[in-house]
């Protein structure tokens, strides 16, 4: 399982190269200045974060939807206790993360929801080795779980189609869902993307809560 996950990630090519820049900047190297330190994590609800991802998804893809939704939920959680950080979070130009759409600018490489979730880890976890450990756990979940498992508060599509992708690229994950889908199901593939991103970010928040509970 671990080897499969890592092969899938390494196969992501340019997607991984792009991620490296984000992760190094967010998680921080030895030269990181005090201004570049990670934010203090405050436990948030995985279900609420997932619902926020679903509600704010928009048209900019899974990385944008996952990263924005979870950070806005975090910002609202700390708004009363740390309004300065909350304002800084909400001021992020989230449109920059549309770059992850369709596996990084339609390259069909690393899943944008996975990428956005790893960046979310990196906002709060100083040790890059720990970011990698969390990413490995998330990768195993994303590749081997029947997705999307998230169910929105107002579920217009009961018994929504779920599949196991056995991979982490947009091509593998989206393709696995589309394969065997009926023509009617294919018409709501956008709903699949929203639920997919919400599912993965919900798991990411769960893993981060466990990380800070140790």
N, C-alpha and C positions, 0 to 999 in steps of 0.2 A: 504493500500500500504506500509506504513512504517513498520507495523508488519510483512508483508510478506517478505520484504527485510531483516529485521533483522533475521528472522528465517532462511532464506536462507544462510545468512552469518554465523550464529551460527552453522548451520548444516555442515559447511565446516571442522569441526574437526581439524585434523592436519594442514590443510592449514592455519587456523586462528592462531594456536599456532606458526607456523613458521613466520607468518606475524607479530605477536606481537613483536618478537625479532627485526625484521627490523624496525618496526615503532617506538619502544621505543628508539632505537639507533639513528634513523634519526631525529625524531621529538624532542627528547631530554627531559630528566627529569630535576628536579631542580638542580641536581648535574652536569649538562652538562657544560663542560669547554668551554672557548672561541673558541678553535680549533674545537669544535664539533657543533658550531652554524650552522644554516641553511644558504644556499647560498641566496644572494639577488636575488629576482626574477625580471626578465626583460620580459615584454610581448612578447610572440611569437605567430605566426599565428597557429590557430588550424588546418587549412587545410595543412599548410606546415609540421607541426609536424606529422599529420596523414600520409601524403605522405612519410615522412622520415621513419616512422614505417613500412610502406608497403615496401619501397625500401630496407631497411636493415634487414628485418625480419629474414632471414636465416633459419637454421634448429633446432634452440634451443627453440622453443616454444613461446607462447604468452607473458609471463612475460618478458622474455629476449627481445623479439622484441619490445614490447611497451615501456619498460623502456629505453632501449638503444636508440631507434629511437628518442624519445622525448628529452632525455638529449643531444644527439648529435646536435639536432636542437637548443637547448638552448646554447650549447657551441659555435656553429658557430655564433649565434646572438650576443654573448658578446665578441667574439674573439678580436675585435679591442679595446674595452673599458676596458676589464678585462681579458687580456691574461693568467694571472696566474690561475684564476679560470677555465677558458676554458680548459687549459692544465690539470688541476686536474680532471675535469669531464671526459675528453677523456682518462685519465689514469685508470679509473675504470675497474677492471677485470670483464667485463660484463658476461663472461661465468658463473660466480657464479649464475646468475639469470636463468640459464637453469633449476635450481631446481624447478621452477614453471611450467615446461612443463607438459601438460596433467593433470592439476589440482593438482600440486605438486607431482613430481616424479611418474606420472601415477596413482595417487590415485583418480583422477577424482573429486577432491574437488574444492576449490575456484578457479574460473576462473583466469588464469594467467594474462590476460589483465587487469582485475580489480585490481589484486594484484600489478602489475607493475605500474598502474596509481596511486594507493594509495601511493606507495613508492615515486612516483614523487611528489605528494602533500607534502610528508613529508620532501623532500629535501629543501622546500622553506617556509613552514608554521611552525612557532615556537610553536604555541599553539596547543597541541594535541587535545583539545576539538574541535578546528576548523578543524583539519584534519578529525575528526570523522563526523563533519557536512558535509564537502565536500564529504566524502565517502558515506554518506547516500544519498546525491543528485545523485552521480554517480551510486550508486547501483539501485536507482529507474529508472534511465535512462537505465542502462544495462539490467535490468530485464523486463522492460515494453515497450521497443522500438523494432520495427521490424528491426533486424540486420542481416547482416552488411549493414549499410547505406552509408559507405564510398565508393566513386567511384574513382579509380586511374586515374591519368592523361592520361595514355594509357589504355583504358578499352577494354580488349580482350573478356570480357564476359558481354555484355549488358543485362539488365534485370536480374541481378544476383539474385538468390533465397534469400529471406529474411524471417525471422520468429521471433515471440515473444517467449522468453524462459520461462518467469514467474519464473525465478530463477537465481542464481548466480554461481552455480557450473559448472565445465567443463562438467560434465555428463548431466546436465540440458540444458546448452546452446548448446553444440555440438550435443546432442541427439535430441533437438528440430529441429535443422537444418537437421539432417540426416533423421528424420522421414518424410516419404513422398517424400524424394528426389528421383529422377530418378537414374538409374544406371550410366548415363552419368554425372549427377551432383555429384554423390558420388566419381567419379574419380578425381574431382577437389576440394576435401574437403580442401586441403592445401591452396587453394586460399581463401576459406571461412575463414580460420584461420588468414590469413594476413589482410583481409578486416575487420574482427571482431576486431582484436587488434588495427588497425588503427582507427576504428570507436570509440572505447571506449577511447583511448588516446586522440583523437581529442576532445571529449566531456570533458575529464579531463582538458585539456589545456583551453578550453572555460570557465570552472568553475573557474579555477585559475585566469584567466584574470579578471573575474567578481569580484572575491574575492579581488584582489588588486586594482580594480577600485573604491571600496567603500570608 
